[in-house]
Amino acid sequence: MRTPPIRETARRLRVPALALATVLVTACNPKDTGDVAGGTGTGSSGAFDKAAVVSYAHLLMTVNTASSTLGWKANGTQKGSGTVYLGTLLSDTVRFSASTPLVTFEATNGGSTRFLSEARLLSDGQRYRAFAYGIIGSTDPNFVPSLLFAPLDSVTPLTNTAHARFAHFMPGTGPVDVYTGAPGAEVRVVTALPYGGLSDYLDITAPSASVASTNIIVTPTGVARGAGTNIMSIVGLTTVTNPNAYTLALIYPQSNFTSPGSRTLAIYQER
């Protein structure tokens, strides 16, 4: 398997001093769009007549040290290694048979240590993104490493909007509400998103001829927006554009959970 190149840029946005945020932009790879044909070939389990495409994101944190780079496996087959914290492995083709669509995915240290192992049912021709999140070495059952696995969007957003869903990967932060919109016109689009949760796709305001940028504000659930209460406040965002689709992930920029630093919005462009 050839690993496509990944282009990532970072920009610091204007935010309140108590909620400094950085946006990480993961560029869309052309292979992340459209449909994928069924697989071909044979294996010990029979004909691999089906295929799906999976892109993996490394969001696993640690208790007090820098997180390990990750390797990925699907049904025991090595798919890649050396993915750094906040990094991605794009467009991996996973082949399976119609009779055995349950595929086991693993995140490892590239060697014998396995951080998580979870099985997912795949659909032929579907594209997915897999987020490995949680805290390596945590004894808290709420924070053990897990895999959020979700199909990618296929709906074209309305004019002057982008299609986006929100994911909550900030351990130690309770359920959140998310507001977004043109500056001064933000509306709540997500309510009570829990840690490890993923919202539905939404049409959110995108920069256009009449709107220069959009804001994203995150608060504890039920708490009014304000400079002293916002968990995250990102203003002047111009990188979420029409007619594209994104997963907007709420994360910490450091993998060390005891020193999380500022909070971050990671932008995964999917189409």
C-alpha positions as CSV (number, residue, x, y, z in Angstrom):
1,M,0.0,0.0,0.0
2,R,1.3,3.4,-0.9
3,T,0.7,6.1,1.7
4,P,-0.4,9.3,0.0
5,P,1.4,12.5,1.0
6,I,-0.3,14.6,3.7
7,R,-0.2,18.3,3.6
8,E,-0.9,20.0,7.0
9,T,-0.7,23.6,7.9
10,A,-1.3,25.4,11.2
11,R,-2.6,28.9,11.8
12,R,-3.1,30.9,15.0
13,L,-6.4,32.7,15.2
14,R,-7.6,35.6,17.3
15,V,-9.1,34.2,20.4
16,P,-9.6,35.3,24.1
17,A,-6.6,34.9,26.3
18,L,-8.3,32.2,28.4
19,A,-9.2,30.1,25.3
20,L,-6.2,30.2,23.0
21,A,-6.9,28.0,20.0
22,T,-4.9,26.8,17.0
23,V,-6.5,25.4,13.8
24,L,-4.8,22.4,12.1
25,V,-5.9,21.9,8.5
26,T,-5.6,18.4,7.0
27,A,-5.8,18.8,3.3
28,C,-8.2,16.7,1.2
29,N,-6.7,14.0,-0.8
30,P,-8.3,13.4,-4.2
31,K,-8.9,9.8,-3.3
32,D,-11.1,10.9,-0.4
33,T,-13.9,11.9,-2.8
34,G,-16.4,9.8,-4.8
35,D,-17.0,6.1,-4.6
36,V,-14.7,3.2,-4.6
37,A,-15.2,0.0,-6.6
38,G,-15.3,-3.4,-4.9
39,G,-12.1,-5.3,-4.2
40,T,-10.6,-8.1,-6.1
41,G,-8.1,-10.9,-5.1
42,T,-8.2,-13.9,-2.9
43,G,-7.0,-14.9,0.5
44,S,-7.1,-17.7,3.1
45,S,-10.7,-16.7,4.0
46,G,-12.0,-16.8,0.5
47,A,-12.6,-14.2,-2.3
48,F,-12.1,-10.6,-1.2
49,D,-14.9,-9.3,-3.4
50,K,-15.7,-6.1,-1.4
51,A,-13.7,-3.0,-0.5
52,A,-13.9,0.2,1.6
53,V,-11.5,3.0,2.0
54,V,-10.4,4.1,5.5
55,S,-8.4,7.2,6.6
56,Y,-7.0,7.0,10.1
57,A,-6.4,9.9,12.5
58,H,-4.0,9.7,15.5
59,L,-5.6,11.5,18.5
60,L,-4.4,9.2,21.3
61,M,-3.1,11.1,24.3
62,T,-1.0,9.9,27.2
63,V,-1.1,10.6,30.9
64,N,2.2,12.4,31.3
65,T,4.5,11.8,28.3
66,A,4.5,12.4,24.6
67,S,2.4,9.9,22.8
68,S,3.9,7.2,20.6
69,T,3.7,7.3,16.9
70,L,1.0,4.8,15.7
71,G,0.9,1.9,13.3
72,W,-2.4,0.6,11.9
73,K,-3.7,-2.8,11.2
74,A,-6.9,-4.1,9.5
75,N,-7.6,-7.8,10.1
76,G,-4.0,-8.2,11.2
77,T,-2.5,-6.7,8.0
78,Q,-0.1,-3.8,8.6
79,K,-1.5,-0.7,6.9
80,G,1.0,1.9,8.0
81,S,3.3,3.1,10.7
82,G,4.9,6.2,12.1
83,T,1.8,8.4,12.3
84,V,2.6,11.2,14.7
85,Y,0.1,12.7,17.2
86,L,-2.5,14.7,15.3
87,G,-1.3,13.1,12.1
88,T,-3.3,11.1,9.6
89,L,-2.9,8.1,7.2
90,L,-5.1,8.7,4.2
91,S,-7.0,6.5,1.8
92,D,-6.2,2.9,2.9
93,T,-8.1,0.3,0.9
94,V,-9.5,-2.4,3.1
95,R,-10.7,-5.5,1.3
96,F,-13.1,-8.1,2.7
97,S,-15.5,-10.7,1.6
98,A,-19.3,-10.4,1.5
99,S,-19.6,-13.2,4.0
100,T,-17.2,-11.5,6.5
101,P,-17.7,-7.7,6.5
102,L,-16.7,-7.4,10.2
103,V,-13.1,-6.1,10.1
104,T,-10.9,-5.7,13.2
105,F,-8.9,-2.5,13.4
106,E,-5.8,-2.0,15.6
107,A,-3.7,0.9,16.7
108,T,-0.2,-0.1,17.7
109,N,3.2,1.4,18.4
110,G,4.4,-0.1,15.2
111,G,5.7,-3.2,17.0
112,S,4.2,-5.6,19.6
113,T,2.3,-3.1,21.8
114,R,-1.4,-2.7,20.9
115,F,-3.2,0.3,22.2
116,L,-6.7,-0.6,20.9
117,S,-8.4,-3.3,18.9
118,E,-12.0,-2.9,17.8
119,A,-14.1,-4.5,15.0
120,R,-16.4,-2.6,12.6
121,L,-18.9,-3.7,9.9
122,L,-17.9,-2.2,6.6
123,S,-20.0,-1.5,3.5
124,D,-18.7,-2.1,0.0
125,G,-17.8,1.1,-1.7
126,Q,-18.0,3.3,1.4
127,R,-15.4,5.7,2.6
128,Y,-14.7,6.1,6.4
129,R,-12.6,8.0,8.8
130,A,-11.3,6.3,11.9
131,F,-10.3,8.4,14.9
132,A,-8.1,6.7,17.6
133,Y,-8.6,8.7,20.8
134,G,-8.4,8.4,24.5
135,I,-5.5,8.3,27.0
136,I,-2.8,5.6,26.7
137,G,-2.2,4.1,30.1
138,S,-5.2,5.6,31.8
139,T,-7.0,3.5,34.5
140,D,-10.2,5.6,34.1
141,P,-12.6,3.5,32.0
142,N,-14.0,6.7,30.5
143,F,-10.6,7.5,28.9
144,V,-9.3,4.1,27.7
145,P,-8.2,4.2,24.0
146,S,-11.1,3.9,21.7
147,L,-11.9,4.1,18.0
148,L,-14.5,6.4,16.6
149,F,-15.4,5.0,13.1
150,A,-17.7,6.9,10.8
151,P,-18.6,7.1,7.1
152,L,-17.7,10.2,5.2
153,D,-20.2,12.7,3.9
154,S,-21.7,12.5,0.4
155,V,-24.2,15.4,0.5
156,T,-23.5,18.7,-1.3
157,P,-24.0,21.6,1.1
158,L,-26.3,24.6,0.4
159,T,-24.9,27.7,-1.3
160,N,-22.6,29.7,1.0
161,T,-22.4,26.9,3.5
162,A,-20.0,24.0,4.3
163,H,-21.1,20.5,5.4
164,A,-19.5,19.8,8.8
165,R,-19.8,17.5,11.8
166,F,-18.2,18.1,15.3
167,A,-16.3,15.5,17.3
168,H,-15.4,15.9,21.0
169,F,-11.9,14.5,21.9
170,M,-11.0,16.6,24.9
171,P,-10.7,14.2,28.0
172,G,-11.7,15.9,31.2
173,T,-14.1,18.2,29.5
174,G,-17.8,17.4,30.0
175,P,-20.5,17.7,27.4
176,V,-20.4,20.8,25.2
177,D,-22.6,23.0,23.1
178,V,-21.3,24.4,19.8
179,Y,-22.2,27.7,18.2
180,T,-21.2,28.8,14.7
181,G,-22.1,31.4,12.2
182,A,-21.0,34.8,10.8
183,P,-19.4,37.1,13.4
184,G,-22.2,38.4,15.7
185,A,-24.7,36.0,14.3
186,E,-23.6,32.7,15.8
187,V,-26.3,30.1,16.6
188,R,-26.2,26.9,18.6
189,V,-25.9,24.0,16.2
190,V,-24.9,21.2,18.6
191,T,-26.2,20.5,22.1
192,A,-24.7,18.3,24.8
193,L,-22.0,16.7,22.7
194,P,-20.2,14.2,25.0
195,Y,-16.6,13.2,25.1
196,G,-16.1,10.7,22.3
197,G,-19.2,11.9,20.6
198,L,-19.8,12.8,17.0
199,S,-22.6,15.0,15.7
200,D,-24.5,14.7,12.5
201,Y,-23.4,16.6,9.5
202,L,-24.7,20.2,9.4
203,D,-24.8,23.0,7.0
204,I,-22.7,25.8,8.6
205,T,-21.9,29.3,7.4
206,A,-18.9,29.4,5.0
207,P,-17.1,32.5,3.8
208,S,-18.7,34.1,0.8
209,A,-19.1,37.4,-1.0
210,S,-21.3,38.6,1.8
211,V,-19.7,36.9,4.8
212,A,-15.9,37.3,5.2
213,S,-15.5,34.5,7.8
214,T,-17.2,32.4,10.4
215,N,-16.9,32.0,14.1
216,I,-17.0,28.8,16.2
217,I,-17.7,29.0,20.0
218,V,-17.7,26.0,22.4
219,T,-19.3,26.2,25.8
220,P,-20.1,23.7,28.6
221,T,-23.6,22.4,28.0
222,G,-26.2,24.9,29.2
223,V,-23.8,27.7,29.9
224,A,-24.3,31.0,28.1
225,R,-21.5,32.3,25.8
226,G,-19.1,34.8,27.3
227,A,-15.4,35.7,27.6
228,G,-15.2,33.9,31.0
229,T,-17.2,30.8,30.1
230,N,-16.2,29.8,26.6
231,I,-14.2,26.6,26.4
232,M,-13.0,27.6,22.9
233,S,-13.6,30.7,20.8
234,I,-12.3,30.8,17.3
235,V,-13.0,33.9,15.2
236,G,-12.2,34.9,11.7
237,L,-12.2,31.3,10.4
238,T,-11.8,31.2,6.6
239,T,-10.6,27.7,5.9
240,V,-14.1,26.0,6.1
241,T,-15.4,26.6,2.6
242,N,-18.2,25.8,0.2
243,P,-18.9,23.2,-1.2
244,N,-16.6,21.0,1.0
245,A,-17.2,18.7,3.9
246,Y,-15.3,18.4,7.2
247,T,-15.0,16.8,10.5
248,L,-14.2,19.5,13.1
249,A,-12.6,17.9,16.1
250,L,-12.2,19.5,19.5
251,I,-8.8,18.4,20.8
252,Y,-5.8,19.3,22.9
253,P,-2.6,20.2,20.9
254,Q,-0.4,18.3,23.3
255,S,-0.6,14.6,23.8
256,N,0.3,15.0,27.5
257,F,-3.0,15.0,29.3
258,T,-1.6,16.5,32.5
259,S,-0.3,19.6,30.6
260,P,-2.9,20.0,27.9
261,G,-2.2,23.7,27.2
262,S,-4.5,25.5,24.8
263,R,-7.5,23.8,23.2
264,T,-7.6,23.3,19.5
265,L,-10.0,22.7,16.6
266,A,-8.6,20.2,14.2
267,I,-10.1,20.5,10.7
268,Y,-10.3,17.3,8.7
269,Q,-11.4,18.1,5.1
270,E,-13.1,15.1,3.7
271,R,-14.5,16.3,0.4
